[in-house]
Amino acid sequence: MEDLLLSVIGSPPGTRQAPVSSASYQLLRLQASTAEELIQILLKRLRTSSEGGATDICMLLLNVCTSGDVSPDTAESLVEQLVKFVLAHLDWSSTVLWSSALFHFFCTDEVTVSIFAEYDVQKAAVEGLRRYRDQTLTAASCAALLSHFNFYPIEDGITQLAKCLEALKANTIVCSTATRSLAEFTSYFTDGTDRFRAACEEFVAADGPKTLEGVIRNHHTHEDIQVCCARIVANITSCIDSPLSDGSSTVYSYLQEALVRFPSNEMLLSHVLRALGNVPDAVGDVAIIAEVLKRKTKSTVTERVIQQAIRCLSSVAMHVKDRKQQIHQTGCVPLVLEAMKAFSKGNVSIQEEGCNLLSYLSFDSEVITHTITQQGGIQLVLQAMATFPKAQNLLTAACAALSGLTFNNSVGQKIVLESDGVAAIIKAMKEGDKARLQENGCLAIGTMCWNTDLKAEVVRLDGITVIMKALEEHYTSSGLVKNACRALAQIAFNCERYRDDMSTLGVIPLIIRAMAHHPHHDRAQMHGCVALSYLSWTNDNNASLIAEHDGYSVIVDAMRNHPHNHEVQEHACRALANISTVTLPNSMVALEQIVAAMRRHERVPEVQEEACRAIVTLSLVAAVNKDKLGDLNAGERVVAAMQNFPKVHLVQQEACNALAHLAYEHASLNRAITGLNGVALLLTAMKLHPQSAKVQLNACGGLSALAFDNPTAQRQIFEQGGVEHVIKAMKNFERLRMLELGCSVLGTLAWNADIKEKVAILAVPEILRAMKAYEDNALLQKSTCRAVSQFAFNSESNRKLLTEVGAIPLIVRAMRVHYQTEKLVVHALKALTYLCWENAVVAQAITDEHIDDVLATIQREYQNDERVFNEAAHLHRILNRKAGSSPSPSSKSPGKGNMQASPPAASPLPMNQAGSPTSVRKGAGEFLVPPSPPQQDKDELFRLYRAPIDTQSQRLSRGGGGNGLSSGTSPTTANPPHSSSHFSVTHASASQQQRGGAGGSGKHNNNSNNHAGNNRQYQEQPQQRKRSPPAVNHPAQQQQQQPQQQRPAAPAPSAAAPTGSKAFFVDELENAIVRQQQQQQQQQHSHHKQNDQHHHQAHTSSSSVPLPKSKRGGGGGAVGNNNNNHHGGQQQQHNKGGQQYGAQQQQQQYQNQGNRQSQNQQQQQQQPAARRDGQQYRGGNNNTTNLQSVGGGRIHIDPAIASASLA
């Protein structure tokens, strides 16, 4: 009977057995002829039987039922009565043993099992395992019975099976039945997914994996046990983490040995390969799998093994990347392609797994991609898509394979284009509804769009709309958001037309919504930022749309949520750099994240590059942003980027640009960057990247910005060879913007009197060369004329140099050709004015260039523009005096003394009182006013940053884009202001300092004292710094320009005193000061008499006393043209008390002369004139002599008192 028991529990349910002819069985057969009658007799006996009798009855029932015919109804009735008896007598082990075998025999179908489950048959099996796990046959019988109830509650049946297995792991019978039962309970079924996972977890909790390892080891030669154990391992590793998830477990070495030991067992091969696929790092040698493929593709073996083998290779290729080459070297690729070709029509699973493997192998491996392409892998993938158009899992894998096979593979891209591969992908996306299919479709499109032809094909086939539809319907999928944004970014990359089309279709709001839905998914945020950055690249409309839909905040949130992800930081910074239409609060928050990104990722060059671009943009949004950048120490971060990546030209390019914008017109940042060796870094960048036009361009912009109003930076530029570097850049890159910025740097250096003449020797020839080479470009001509005017101003040596090298014809031609360019005309007029000042020969040279015609044209063109009109008029008068019949500065007119004038700035008269340039008069005398330095142009502000021609192709591998200054988009450093700026710092030339300065300064150290004073205001009032407006000559405009408090007057930057001009001894002047103070009250009562005396003395004084050179204070307008002795109504300052003189006196003088002006004009005349190159000139034609007192203060002498004292 034991043999019958073993045969029953070892066979499938319902297997007929031969009857065991025992004595009891023979006696029973005599009592009834049919099996059903025998069953009824035995059941009657069972009710009153003892333990031994019950055992015999159960044995006879098993013998009768397995050898005879029993109807289902009879079987159900038997089981129902028997299970009640067993549950009532669980202490009778033999009854449990034989009844369990009988129950197992009747579990032939699911319906029967479900009925038995209602009778609690499984409970009897579990209790049998619990009570008799040490009894071999009972444990085996209960385990066999329990295997049928994997869809029904079995309490702790899995635990009892595991314990039974542990207790009897050396017994083959128990291990066979128990592992079979566990394999059923841990298998995945669609109708019992929850129970499947729970069974696996319970088995692991019962320390089942350790027990299983011992069973596999003990029964490594038992094929059925190996199959069941492999199935259990595959089941558990497919759903939960456990000790079996460790690839180093010895379980897998035993299973791989089983592959070799039982090569013909399909179930074993399938389960082992599935287990290895779940734990790919457990694969010891890929050659084992290759051998399986070789054998199975040459035999009639089932396709399931091939599928599992390919799946295992896919898993290894995906998770163990260093094994990809081993897969390729062992010849698996041709075997897989052969299998796909062999089952191309009938097995969708093999096609799906094959596509998965090809996608993983081709990713990031050009060699394998080339092999697959050469052996027809792309065509097989497209064929599978055409053969199974409704199989979405296959289509999903195929799209991924096409993405990998076309990445950086021109041959594969061509095959896809010729085989209508784009159409196949878009068709699959249109007809499929699974998010995963849409995700991989976007992945393939994004990869193919690196090829311009494939990108055009995607757009032609309405691929943008397909991607947008996928993003709209599946935006909750982070993977789809990632790949959709990537695809849209690649379509937008480097194509303005596509960007406009995408914006029109409404793609920007979709991207922003998708990013907002996945704030903590780094890849979705990264690709979203990439898409927004490309869409807004050189596209202000798209940038505005991003800001309108709160995209700016989403980008900043991406930086905040992923501070340690350098890719998110990089692309977010690029997106922010493209958006200038941002509110001030948002820009402030963005600046904090940008600077923090530079600090966290100081060793990532891409982050530094894009952060510098973003700083440039935000520095232009609002002036307070520069203050914020200063508080955040942004200058230090930019400098650190340049120091850390000296040879990365993109970092240097953008960092130079950032320094230029930070330093421009911000005193504290300018000083900070200068103190951080900003000049040296800019020059180093130019030296290390001589072939990078944008580095040279941006570095020149930075030098120009640092040199602006910064003598320290000016000196550093000169001493460190900056002039030579700038000139070299101008020669190597004769681009208009490069030449313009180069002239700006060189011209700015001319403000430093200590170096301007040394700079001129090198710079002037290069400036004029550029001027001659691009005569038709108004912008460059303006820059060169401005530079010329800066060099010519207050330097006789430079004037001579400019005249000798031919500056005059070039300037006149620029005026003649570009007379409609206002700022060019102004700079050209000033340049000519400075060149011809006090030099009749130069004036004649200018006249010989037919300047009269040019000036007449300018007069007609700018008759309503006071500034230009007055400059032209002033130059015309000077030329008439120098080159015409008017006397020279040193000559004498009969009865009028010396005729001397200072280089003019503009007419002192309002336009409604001024005539033509040749006849600007007031009363009987012409007005000539002191010189002013070259003007600062409003258009020299740093223009809003615009991206240049796309340079992202330099970094296609990371989807980046370079940037830098380019023509028409980059900032230009303007000249220092000439009027009331608190930050203008100028110097007289070295020769002037030796001879005591200019403009009547008494001692040669006046310039240094004023320089120090300027520096103090530079430090104390940075917040008041503003760009000075252009020189205005209209009285109403002059009145508006005057500051409330006047600074102490600085020395006048004019030419040396001409021969024959009046000079004053210091002691005489001091006496004049005393007399002037004593006469203040007298002047208020007797101003008529004093005015007459003043005019008489001024007109009759014809002698001058020469001064020794050591005491000579210069001339430059202190005395001279007697026609200019009308007091201009300007306030005079004493540096100690701030006392004001002459306002009432001048009003009375005008009354005596019959030229009473309106109250508005009187108030205007009482205001001090704008500071010009460090000196406050007295307005109009008033001549005031400035001396430095013994105590270091500045004393202003009324010309009338001074003239009287000399007389």
PyMOL commands that set and color helices and strands:
alter all, ss='L'
color gray80, all
select helices_A, chain A and resi 2-9+23-31+35-47+51-67+72-88+93-106+110-118+121-131+136-149+157-167+172-186+190-205+208-218+223-237+243-245+250-261+266-278+280-282+286-297+303-319+321-329+332-342+348-362+366-374+377-387+392-406+410-418+421-431+435-448+452-460+463-473+478-492+496-505+507-517+522-535+540-548+551-561+566-578+584-600+605-619+623-631+634-644+649-663+667-675+678-688+693-707+711-719+722-732+736-749+756-773+778-792+796-804+807-817+822-836+840-848+851-861+866-883+911-913+938-940+952-958+990-994+1006-1020+1022-1024+1035-1041+1066-1078+1080-1085+1087-1100+1122-1124+1143-1152+1159-1165+1199-1206
alter helices_A, ss='H'
color red, helices_A
select strands_A, chain A and resi 892-893+897-898+921-922+925-926+1171-1172+1175-1176+1185-1188+1194-1197
alter strands_A, ss='S'
color yellow, strands_A
deselect
rebuild
show_as cartoon
